[in-house]
Amino acid sequence: MKKVLIITYYWPPAGGPGVQRWLKFSKYLPEFGIQPVVYKPQNPSYPIIDSSLDSSPQVKVIEKSIFEPYAFAEVLSKSDSKTISSGIIKSKKKQSWKERLMLYIRGNFFIPDARVLWVKPSVSFLREYIQNQDIETIITTGPPHSLHLIGLRLKEVNPELRWIADFRDPWTTIGYHTALKLTEKSKQKHLALESDVLNSADQLITTSFQTKTEFEQKTKTPIEVITNGYEEMSVDAELSENFTISHIGSLLNERNPKVLWEVLAELIDENLVFKDFFELKLIGKISESVLDSAYEFGLKNFISVVGYLNHKDAVESQRSSQMLLLIEIDKPETCGIIPGKFFEYLASRRPILAIGPEGWDVAQIISETNSGECFTYNEKARLKSYIKMSFKAYLNGKLKAKTKHIEQFSRKNLTKKLAQLIE
């Protein structure tokens, strides 16, 4: 069986979307004649822990200790450290001096990210391991993008080594990049490192079509889109009695759909029946500014802030909700962000209400799968009409999604595509 070395930061007991992709790929790779060996940190500082996740017994896991700056940052402020490491950055007005300091240090002293000090010891360790184990292919997955530097150094040492770089998110155009208080010198260093990785890898993988298009302007290296996907799970969940719209996952500061808050407030004022049955569930890490914004529209009594749920419970919440909410930042650079939870939304076969930028990749998939509707931040009238129509269908017991053609996004089918690249 052919071996492949997967270099990843996120691995159980890490929670959140970052761990799911390669946890599931590694589960199915043996079915396609490939033995996954996972290299991960021995002492990581994960912002979210999910004890319900575990790797397949067929996966060999090796690890090495890592210097974790976030563990030291917690001495200054544990809450700010956890928030920053999870990608939620407060608006400038609400940042404490400690958070501003941590952002400046994170952005300019740890390039491309806080795990960069893991690169050198990992290269020393893996160089010998790869040789002794006759490994011909390695895969690096980021963020954190410093893991791609491990692949870059290993490729420099052994040009015959096949290196696949997997980008779950873009690098220099990722949503929080501009909030890192980068100096001009730091910005240029990011761009230079990104270029080195894109042009030195043998194969690039992106999770969205827009990121592929972005990278095609920067490199001639072959690029394949392998999106995130869903896992078939046997979960019994009764539909909520209320007209429940649920958002599962983090809501960053800029992921703040004021147009939705305005529409919901109007519907509550205009329709007493809607007021009696409506509930908005926010499950996961929620930015204070997002909550404040929703509360300003008078929605406080209609919002349930649940907090983080383990993966199984999150799936149950998806399938029990009347509708599922998906939000993305309204910026051109986020058009290529397809959240991992979106594919689990598809598998739940509940109607999806998505709000994001013009040209969002998600809109294309929603249209092709007939799984809901996607709106821009400027489509208030159409958004309001859709929610009214959905509520009417809910009252008549007919609110359903006629989802189709989603099998291509199953974890197993996606792994088959990955296996063909590895071979």
Helices and strands as residue ranges (DSSP letters): E 2-7, H 17-28, G 29-32, E 34-41, E 60-64, H 69-76, H 78-85, G 92-94, H 97-109, G 116-118, H 119-132, E 137-142, H 146-157, E 162-167, G 177-180, H 184-200, E 203-206, H 209-216, E 223-225, E 243-248, H 258-270, H 272-277, E 278-283, H 288-296, G 300-302, E 303-305, H 311-320, E 323-327, G 332-334, H 340-348, E 352-355, H 361-369, E 372-375, H 380-395, G 407-409, H 411-422
